[in-house]
Amino acid sequence: MVMCLAAVPEGVTFPGPLPDVAERCGRWAPDSLSASASGSSDEKPTPRRRRWRVVFVAVIILALFGTALALPLALGGGGRATPEQRLTTIRRMLRDSPLVDGHNDLAWNVRKFLHNKIGDFNLSAGLEGLEPWARSRWSHTDIPRLRLGQVGAQFWSAYVPCGARDKDAVQLALEQMDVIKRIVEMNAAHLALVTDAEELLDAHREGRIASLIGVEGGHALGDSLAVLRAFYHLGARYLTVTHTCDTRWARSAGTSGGLTEFGRAVVREMNRLGMIVDLSHAGDETARDALETSQAPVVFSHSGAAAICNSSRNVPDDLLRMIAANGGVVMINFYAKLVTCGERATVKDVVAHINHVRRIAGVEHVGLGAGYDGIDAPPEGLEDVSRYPHLLAELLRDPDWSEEDVRKLAGMNVVRVLQHVERVRDQWRRAAVQPGEETPGARRSECVYGPA
């Protein structure tokens, strides 16, 4: 490229001739430009030529400075970019790469508020001005806000309360899975039910929010591997091994003990099926046993770093290291009581958890699992599902976070886990591994009936 507002200063050479310089630069080309380019001038520099050389050097310096400044601005990273520029970078990134959230309890609110009668439930129109959603501190989700938050994929929780254990837990899980699927079908312009990584990415490319089902609470199995298989075939793609209560085969957070032999069989059957093992709510010993048993990556779908907030619901550093070795992901929860161990939290407090998990486990092992609609104290600045881009933009303030790092955190780490879980499933199919038939032992209410 020929610069047309300055002559070439003494000592600057080019790899070859610059033909027709005066013609290309027109009347703005100084008389000395074509002469200096051809090397034919032996005249001493005149004041006019010296001025042009000064101008040329100034232009070069300004161009180099502008390039150095423009690069971080273009990337959106570092302290030089404005908040608006970082947010623009994130919004562009999320159009190309999905944001995947690991846990949303909308379906439980539908059960509480509507008793799963959703014929007139219009999630597409928004719930912010609609009672009882508008006055509930537990409501953060509707399609307009999901769109503003550029959510690309959501694991919807089929939550079963511990009070249903040994009663109607299996039925409740089925009903919650049913209502999730009905909500997706009613909003097919925006949502798409998916069951694997390829379908997730396809839905994102189509501009729809990939919707996956996770069953929350191992007591929902009724101690039956057959029920686990049925859940998988109905679309469930993770099982949270415990909730806030123990099962006969797994201990929950804050209690001692781990997996029984039947608990290990549950993990193996999930590997065989291609179902993700979720360890949020599990006790530390249960989590260690699951990590030692699983041949596929596991997740904590909505947890934090225990080193930041020492809650039994958060993940200690030794388990973070095991997660890294396993290839799994810790998806960061936004509940203030798990973020700061208090009643209030901010975006920066959530970033502290993300950075700690990254520091201990690595950037490939951290994700997002806000827990919206199942929390009543989200952080300031992350009040609902529309605010994810602002969290990611905050990360770009830190020069240690590249756009590719943020892309992994936002969703690609979880996509990788799904793909790996599916590979293990396929390998076990090729090896003709048979379905598990283990049982946890006789249940108190179990009867065996013979022929009449």
Salt bridges, closest charged atoms under 4 A:
GLU10 OE2 - ARG53 NH2 3.77
GLU43 OE1 - ARG49 NH2 3.09
ASP105 OD2 - HIS103 NE2 3.27
GLU128 OE2 - ARG145 NH1 3.94
GLU131 OE1 - ARG135 NE 2.88
ASP142 OD2 - ARG145 NH2 2.91
ASP166 OD1 - ARG248 NH1 3.15
ASP166 OD2 - ARG444 NH2 3.62
GLU175 OE1 - ARG111 NH2 2.89
ASP178 OD2 - ARG182 NH1 3.96
ASP202 OD1 - ARG205 NH2 2.47
GLU206 OE1 - ARG208 NH2 3.30
GLU216 OE1 - HIS103 NE2 3.26
GLU216 OE2 - HIS243 NE2 3.59
GLU216 OE2 - HIS281 NE2 3.26
GLU216 OE2 - HIS302 NE2 3.28
ASP223 OD2 - ARG248 NH1 2.58
ASP246 OD2 - ARG251 NH1 3.01
GLU269 OE2 - ARG229 NH1 2.90
GLU269 OE2 - ARG272 NH2 2.80
ASP289 OD1 - ARG264 NH2 3.37
ASP317 OD1 - HIS356 NE2 2.73
ASP318 OD2 - ARG288 NH2 2.84
GLU343 OE2 - LYS337 NZ 3.98
GLU364 OE2 - LYS408 NZ 3.34
ASP373 OD1 - HIS140 ND1 3.84
ASP376 OD2 - ARG137 NH2 3.30
GLU380 OE2 - ARG344 NH2 2.20
GLU383 OE1 - ARG387 NE 3.96
ASP384 OD2 - ARG145 NH1 3.64
GLU394 OE2 - ARG397 NH1 3.33
GLU403 OE1 - ARG92 NH2 2.96
GLU403 OE2 - ARG407 NH2 3.21
GLU404 OE1 - ARG407 NE 3.46
ASP405 OD2 - ARG358 NH2 3.30
ASP426 OD1 - ARG425 NE 2.93
GLU438 OE2 - ARG268 NH2 3.98
GLU446 OE2 - ARG443 NH2 3.33
